[in-house]
Amino acid sequence: MTGYKHIENSIGQYIVRHYRCPVEIGVGNNFTVVELLGGNGIHCRCTDIKHVNHPENIDFFRDDILSPDISLYHGADLLYSIRPGVEMIPPLKNLAATIDCDLLVYHLGFESWGDGGEKIDCGVTLHRYYRFSAR
């Protein structure tokens, strides 16, 4: 498997092994990971700043990470984002700290934010910028 499908598959498989209630931030029109999670029995919510056409079986919410509706993220054990703009990292970190859950980011190319966080190799490099405080 090559290209972006390999990326999404690697991310999805990592999430399946480690989390039970993830939320994807900035899903855009790419529901590959959300659908992979659902196929493995993990319910995933997803958000984006704009309305997107999404499959009926996907829980999609319109939300702005710069001024998030905290109630949409209640109970999440993971926030994750695939290829977000680096300007989204500080508000993602703030939201993860507010609800106290892990934050994983897959960056485009060699981008990162700050010190790059904890790097996780799951077939692709994920950056954990916030870790649930009880771990």
Secondary structure, DSSP 8 states (H G I E B T S, - for coil): --HHHHHHHHHHHHHHHH-SSEEEES-TT--HHHHHHHHTT---EEEESS-----TTSEEEE--TTS--GGGGTT-SEEEEES--GGGHHHHHHHHHHHT-EEEEE-STT---TT--EEEESSSEEEEEE--TT-
